[in-house]
C-alpha cells in the first residue's frame, strides 16, 4: 500500500487546503495546559501536514508505515531534519512506540479508516494515549459511513493528463461496512511508453459510538466530535468526523 502510489499522492491531493486542518488543530492545542512543543504526526505520509506544523514553530515526530512516503517527507523537510526539529520513524500505528511522550498527536486525512476493525481502532487509541503527556491533545479525522457508502461507494474516479492517467474503482461492502479500492496508474516514461502499476486499498467505517467508546477506554477525555473543520455539529450527511480529545 502506498508504494508506487506514494510519488503521485500529493498530485491527487492538490486541492486539499492543509492550512485549514492546521488551524483546526491549533484551536484544539489551545485547550492544553501549555502550548505544545513536540507533536506526533501519525500516518504522516509525504509530510504536507508535517511541514506546516514545522513552519508554525512546532517540533514534529512523523510516523508512517510506508518507507516510500517517509522518503518523500524527508525530501520536502530536509532543512528541519538537519536542524533536529523533525524525527521520522517507520512504524505500524497499531504498534506505535516512542521512548518519550509528546504534547499532542494529530492523525489527519482519514488515515484511521485504514484500520480494519474496532479492535484495531481501540488498540491505536490506547497506543496514542501511552505516548501523550498528561493533558496532551489528540486531534484526528475519519471518514463517516455516509461518505464511504454513498459518496465513494461503488463509484469510479479517473483522470487523464499528458504524463499520467489513473482509474480508481470502488466497491462498498455493506456487510463489512468497508470500501475496497482498486487503483490502476499509467505513467509516461521517457521512451514514450507507459508504465502500469496497481494498488489495492481498503477503508473501514466506524460509527460515532465506536469512536467515543475507543477513546474513553484508552483514557482520553472527549472534548468534541465535529462535522467540519469549523467545529460545526455532526449531521447525517457529514463526510468526516473531526475528533478532539485530551489525555487525562
Buried (B, 14 or more C-beta within 10 A) or exposed (E): EBEBBBBBBBEBEEEBEBEEBBBBBBBBBEEBEEEBEBBBBBBBBBBBBBBBBBEEEBBBBBBBBBEBBBBBBBEBBEEBBEEEBBBBBEBEBBEBEBEEBBBBBBBBBBBBBBBBEBEBBBBBBBBBBBBBBEBBBBBBBBBBBBBBBBEBEEEEEEEEEEEBBBBBBBBBEEEEBBBBBBBBBBBBEEEEEEEEBEBEBBBBBBEBEBBBBBBBEBBBEBBEBBBBBEEEEBEEEBBBBBBBBBBE
